Amino acid sequence: FEEEQLFPRLAAGGEGDLADLLVDEHKTIRASAADLLPPLLAASTGRLDAAGFAALKPVALEFVERLEAHIHKETAALLPAVDLVLDDHDDHEIALAYAES
């Protein structure tokens, strides 16, 4: 949703570098989440052995670190940029698009 509704507006308002960075991070986070899925599914069915857990742990920790850093960027940079770039009309359009998604 951010990539389709919010980031283009930020780019048009001069915050394209930030939007591009966050899109790249979203791709990386999605890839990390995809790496987590097989071992987590195995764990949920009791099929994750000690070696599988040892392999899962660093991948899970890396995912948490990436997500935490991304959330920090969104809080520290994205939210202020949204306040600067978007007007009430943009806010309204984004809210409607979100409600319809």
Sine and cosine of phi, psi and omega as CSV:
sin_phi,cos_phi,sin_psi,cos_psi,sin_omega,cos_omega
0.00,0.00,-0.73,0.69,0.03,-1.00
-0.84,0.54,-0.68,0.73,-0.07,-1.00
-0.92,0.38,-0.48,0.88,-0.04,-1.00
-1.00,-0.06,-0.58,0.81,-0.12,-0.99
-0.96,-0.28,-0.67,0.74,-0.13,-0.99
-1.00,-0.01,-0.77,0.64,-0.12,-0.99
-0.88,0.47,-0.63,0.78,0.07,-1.00
-0.87,0.49,-0.61,0.79,0.04,-1.00
-0.92,0.39,-0.63,0.77,0.05,-1.00
-0.90,0.44,-0.68,0.73,0.01,-1.00
-0.87,0.48,-0.67,0.74,0.02,-1.00
-0.90,0.43,-0.45,0.89,0.00,-1.00
-1.00,-0.05,0.19,0.98,0.07,-1.00
0.99,-0.11,0.12,0.99,-0.01,-1.00
-0.94,-0.35,0.59,0.81,-0.03,-1.00
-0.90,0.45,-0.60,0.80,0.00,-1.00
-0.89,0.46,-0.67,0.74,0.03,-1.00
-0.91,0.42,-0.71,0.71,0.00,-1.00
-0.87,0.50,-0.70,0.72,0.01,-1.00
-0.89,0.46,-0.67,0.74,0.02,-1.00
-0.87,0.49,-0.71,0.70,-0.03,-1.00
-0.93,0.37,-0.58,0.81,0.08,-1.00
-0.88,0.47,-0.71,0.70,0.03,-1.00
-0.87,0.49,-0.66,0.75,0.03,-1.00
-0.91,0.42,-0.62,0.78,0.05,-1.00
-0.86,0.52,-0.68,0.73,0.02,-1.00
-0.88,0.48,-0.70,0.72,-0.01,-1.00
-0.91,0.42,-0.67,0.74,0.00,-1.00
-0.91,0.41,-0.66,0.75,0.05,-1.00
-0.88,0.47,-0.66,0.76,0.02,-1.00
-0.91,0.42,-0.66,0.75,0.04,-1.00
-0.90,0.44,-0.66,0.75,0.03,-1.00
-0.90,0.44,-0.63,0.78,0.03,-1.00
-0.89,0.45,-0.59,0.81,0.04,-1.00
-0.92,0.39,-0.49,0.87,-0.02,-1.00
-0.98,0.21,-0.46,0.89,-0.15,-0.99
-0.85,0.53,-0.79,0.62,-0.04,-1.00
-0.85,0.53,-0.75,0.66,0.00,-1.00
-0.93,0.37,-0.52,0.86,0.04,-1.00
-0.93,0.36,-0.62,0.78,0.08,-1.00
-0.90,0.44,-0.65,0.76,0.05,-1.00
-0.88,0.47,-0.68,0.74,0.01,-1.00
-0.90,0.43,-0.61,0.80,-0.05,-1.00
-0.93,0.36,-0.32,0.95,0.02,-1.00
-0.95,-0.32,0.17,0.98,0.04,-1.00
0.97,0.23,0.30,0.95,-0.05,-1.00
-0.97,-0.25,0.22,0.98,0.00,-1.00
-0.99,-0.11,0.92,-0.39,-0.01,-1.00
-1.00,0.06,-0.03,-1.00,-0.05,-1.00
-0.88,0.48,-0.64,0.77,0.02,-1.00
-0.92,0.40,-0.63,0.77,0.05,-1.00
-0.90,0.43,-0.64,0.76,0.04,-1.00
-0.91,0.41,-0.66,0.75,0.02,-1.00
-0.88,0.48,-0.57,0.82,0.04,-1.00
-0.97,0.25,-0.56,0.83,-0.03,-1.00
-0.94,0.33,-0.64,0.77,-0.14,-0.99
-0.82,0.57,-0.77,0.63,-0.01,-1.00
-0.92,0.39,-0.54,0.84,0.03,-1.00
-0.92,0.39,-0.67,0.75,0.01,-1.00
-0.92,0.39,-0.66,0.75,0.02,-1.00
-0.90,0.43,-0.64,0.77,0.05,-1.00
-0.90,0.44,-0.66,0.75,0.03,-1.00
-0.87,0.50,-0.73,0.69,-0.01,-1.00
-0.88,0.47,-0.68,0.73,0.02,-1.00
-0.89,0.46,-0.69,0.72,0.02,-1.00
-0.89,0.45,-0.70,0.71,-0.03,-1.00
-0.92,0.40,-0.66,0.75,0.03,-1.00
-0.89,0.46,-0.69,0.72,0.03,-1.00
-0.90,0.43,-0.62,0.78,0.02,-1.00
-0.91,0.41,-0.70,0.72,0.02,-1.00
-0.88,0.47,-0.64,0.77,0.04,-1.00
-0.88,0.48,-0.69,0.72,0.03,-1.00
-0.88,0.47,-0.67,0.74,0.01,-1.00
-0.89,0.45,-0.64,0.77,-0.01,-1.00
-0.95,0.32,-0.70,0.72,-0.10,-0.99
-0.99,0.14,-0.51,0.86,-0.10,-0.99
-0.88,-0.47,-0.71,0.71,-0.08,-1.00
-0.92,0.39,-0.77,0.64,-0.06,-1.00
-0.87,0.49,-0.69,0.72,0.08,-1.00
-0.89,0.45,-0.60,0.80,0.02,-1.00
-0.91,0.42,-0.64,0.76,0.05,-1.00
-0.87,0.50,-0.70,0.71,0.01,-1.00
-0.88,0.48,-0.60,0.80,-0.03,-1.00
-0.98,0.21,-0.62,0.79,-0.18,-0.98
-1.00,-0.02,-0.65,0.76,-0.12,-0.99
-1.00,0.05,0.61,-0.79,0.08,-1.00
-0.97,-0.26,-0.04,-1.00,-0.04,-1.00
-0.88,0.48,-0.59,0.80,0.02,-1.00
-0.89,0.45,-0.72,0.69,0.05,-1.00
-0.87,0.50,-0.71,0.70,0.02,-1.00
-0.83,0.55,-0.70,0.72,-0.02,-1.00
-0.90,0.43,-0.72,0.69,0.01,-1.00
-0.88,0.47,-0.67,0.74,0.01,-1.00
-0.92,0.40,-0.67,0.74,0.02,-1.00
-0.88,0.47,-0.68,0.73,0.04,-1.00
-0.90,0.45,-0.70,0.71,0.01,-1.00
-0.88,0.47,-0.64,0.77,0.01,-1.00
-0.91,0.41,-0.67,0.74,-0.01,-1.00
-0.90,0.43,-0.51,0.86,-0.02,-1.00
-1.00,0.07,-0.21,0.98,-0.05,-1.00
-0.99,0.11,0.00,0.00,0.00,0.00
